[in-house]
Amino acid sequence: MPESIINEANLALDRYDGNIFVITMRKAPENRLNSAYAQKLIGAFNTVRKLLGADTEGAVITKGNDAKFWCTGLELDESDSNPYANSEGFFPLLATIMDFPFPTIALITGHTFGGAGPFALSHDYRVMNSKRGFFSMPPVDLGLHFPGIGTLPRLKLRPQVARAMLLEAKRWTGEEALKDGIVDFVAEPDKMLDVALDLARKWAPKAKMGVFSLLRNELYGEAGRAFREISYVHGKSTGSPAKAKI
């Protein structure tokens, strides 16, 4: 049985096998991100980092609470009352994951829309529900932009796939996302967690020498730098708010 580390109404953190941690998003109804919830996720990642310590084996899985939704992006209305919401929450969350010293796995349990696209891509590996859920990142349809929004698709995906994601707002099923290299594995809903845990156990030892984050940033450091540059910024705009909301 896993050990419960955090058990709150909208988020859980459980420990498996001593060094594998599972963050479960359960913010009803669709795990949408606002600045407070992004900070709660950052806190969960930091809890794992502190529990594991330096130069140890470990990995983190981020999953949804059911087989319908993983995350449907940002609470776009928050920017109406707080224009710095993304700079206080979403951008630091992406930066935290890109700089995390242990392997990260997004267990995409269901629908993944909007800002959940870069959230998923910021993880090292992705496992997706083979039966339910679409993956789509439609800023072109929403009139939304922030500096660095295209870095993860460009750095992690083939050019044609990155174009379809950012400029065409394409929707992928799990099988289609696997074919296009957006996810690494697909799995039946009742097997998804087992697949993610096996993946975490396989790669957790790679953190032991303390260079995992350094090497990740040799590959994708441009994205991490872009997100850090727009995190906790209050003296200027860090993006264009959406003209349409979903």
N, C-alpha and C positions, 0 to 999 in steps of 0.2 A: 504493500500500500504506500502511496506517496505521502510525504510529510507536508502538512499545510504550513506555509510560511506567512501568507497573507490571505485572509478570507473576508473580503468586503462585498458589499452588495453588488458593486459594478466591476470588481476585479479580484482575481485570485492568483496566487503564486504558490506552486507546489514543487516539491523537490523529489526527484526520482533517482534512485541508484547513487545517492550521495552527491553527484556533481551535474546532474541534468535537471534543469529548471523549466517549468511550463507556466507561462503567463496566459491566463484565460481572460479575455475581454468579455464582460457581460453587462455592458451598458445598454440597457434597453432603449429602443427596440433593435437598432442596427449597428451599435458600437461606433456611432459617429464621434469624431474627435473635436473637442473644444480645448481651450488652453489649459483648463484645470485637469481634464482627463489626460491630456498629453503629458502634463507634469506628473500625474499619478503613474503613468507608464514609465516615464523616466525614473521615477523613484523605485519602481520594481526592478528595472535594469540595474540601478545602482545598488540595490539590496543584494542582488545576485553577485555583482562584482565584489562587494565587500565580504560576503560570506565565503566566496571561493578564494579570495586573496590573489596574490601575484604568483605567476609561474606555476599554475596548477591546471589540471584538466577540467574542462567544463563546457557546457553549451546551453543555449536558451532557445526555447520554442515559444512563439507567440501565436495563439489560436483564438478562434471565436468560440462562443458558448454553445452553438448549435450548427446544424448542417445547412442552414439557410443563409446566414450572413457571416462574413469575416469582419468587414468594416466597409461602410458606405461613404467614407470620406469625412469632410469637415462639416461642422455646424456653421454654414456660411452666414447665417444671421448674426453670429457673434460679432462679426466685423462691423455691424451697424452701430453697436454700442462701444466696441473696443477696436479701433483700427489697428492696434498692435497685437491682436490676439494670436496670429500665426507666429509672430516674432517671439512671443512669450511661451508658445507651446509646441506647435507643429514643427517649426524649423529646428528648435533644439532637440526634439524627439528624433528627427532624422539624423542630426549630427551625433547624437548619443549612440545610435545604433551603428553608424558608420565608423565610430571610434571605439566600439566595444571590444574588449580584449579577448573575447571568446566567440566561437562560431555561433551564428544566429540562424534560426529557421522560421520562416513564416508558414504556419500551417493554415492554408487558405480554405477554411471550412465551408465557405459559401460566397455570396455576392461580394465583389470587391470593386468599388467605384471611386472615381475622383481622386482625392488626396490619398486614398488607400493604395493607389498605384505606386507612388514613390515610397510609401510606408512599406509595402511588400518588397519592392525592389531594393530597399536599403538593407534587407536581410541577405545573408550569404547564400541561403538555399530556400527554395519554395516547394511545398507540397500542396497540391490542390485537389479538392473534391472532384472525383471523376463523374459524378452523377448530377450535380446541381451547382449552380452559380456561374456568373459571368465575371470576367475581368475586363474593366474598361476605365480609361483615363481620358475624360472628354473636356479638357480646358478650352479647346477650340470652339466647342459648342456653348460654353459658359461665359466666354469672354474673360477668362481668368489667366493671370500670369504672375510668376514670381521669378527673380533671378535664380538660375540653376534648375528650373523645373525640367529641363530636358537632359540634364547631365546623366542621370541614372539610366534612362532608356538608351541614350547614345553610347554610354560606356559598357552597358551590360547586354545589349540586344543587337541583333543584326540591323544594319541601316534600314532595310525595308520594313522590319517589324517596328523599329523605333518611329519611323515615319507614320506608319498606320496607327500607332498608339497615340502620338502627340498631335498629328495634323489631321487625322481622319476619324478619331474617336471610335476606333473599331472595338467590337466586343468579342471576347474569346471565351469559348467553353474551356473546361479543363483539358480535354483532349487536344483542342486547337492550341491552347497555350503551351502544352507540352511539345507539340510539333514545332512551334515557332520559338522554342527556347526560353519562354517567359518563366515557366516553372520547370523544375527538375524531375518531379515525379507526380503522378496522379494516383489516387487510391479510392477504393470504395469508402463510403462514409463511415462504416463501422471498423475500417482498417486504417483510417487516416492517422490517428494518433500513434498507432504502432509503427507505421512507416516513418513518421517524424522522429519518434524515439530511437528507432534503429539508426537513423541518419545522425542524430545527435550523439549517440554512443560511438558511432564510427569516427566522427571528426572531433569529438571532445579532446582527445589526446593531443591534437595539433596545437592547443593553446599552451601546453606545458612549458615550452621554451621561452614564452613571453614576447614573441615577435608577431603573433597572429595579426593584430591590428596594424602594426607597422607594414606588414606585407600586403594586407588588404588595401592600405592607402597607397601603396605603390601602384596598384591596379586602378583604384577608383577614388584616389585622394582628391581629385578635382571636385567631385560631388560633395565630399565632406567639407572642404574649404568653402564651397559656395553656401552650404547651409549654415556653417558657423558665422560667415560674414553677415548673414541677415538674422541671426539670433540675438534676442535681447537688444534690438535697435529701436530707439524711440525718437530719434532726432530727424528721421526721414522715412518716407514710404518704402516698404520692402516688397511691394507687389501691387498688382491691379486687382481690386476686389471683383468678384464675379458679377457680370451684368445679368445673368440668368441664374436661378437657384433651383436645385432639385432636392 
